[in-house]
């Protein structure tokens, strides 16, 4: 079974961005994929990431 929640390194590898780029976009308020904060950790739901990527594909 595949993990549903991803950390920042896994997300970066999945969407092709460096973790620092993701952090920069979050701090600027420009990162559009919903982020979940669990304690001090940032996590992303793979389903929400896939939904976001699907919306991007439809626009282009």
N, C-alpha and C positions, 0 to 999 in steps of 0.2 A: 504494500500500500504506500502510495506517495504522500509525503508530508504536505499538509495543507497550509501551514504558516511558514513564511520564509523570513530569514533575517536579512540584514542589509547586503551582506556579501552574496547570498543566494539570489536576492532580487536583482542585484547588479548584473550577475552572470546571466540571469534569465532574460532581462530586457536589454542587455548590452550597454550598460552604463557603469562607470566606476562608482564605488560606494561614496567617495568624497563628492562627486557630482550630485548624487542623490541628496546627501546631507546639505549641500549648498542650496539646492532647489527647495528643500523643505524649509530652510531658514529664511529664504526669500519669499516663502509663501507661494511658490510656483509649482510645487510637485502635486500633480493631479490625481495620483493613485492614492486611495484612502489608506491612511497609516493608523495602525493600532499601537497604543503604548501599553506595554505590559511591564509594570514596575518601571525600570529605567530603560528597558529594551524596546526598540521599534520593531514591529512585525507587520508583515503584509500577508493577506489572505490570497492564495493562488487563484481562487475563483474571481476575486475582485480585480486582480491584475489581468487575468485573461479577458474579463469583460471590458476593461479599459482598452486593452490592445485591440479587441474586436471593434470597438467604437472608432479607434484611430484608423483601422483598415477601411471602414465604411466611408470615412471622410475623404480618404485619399483614393 
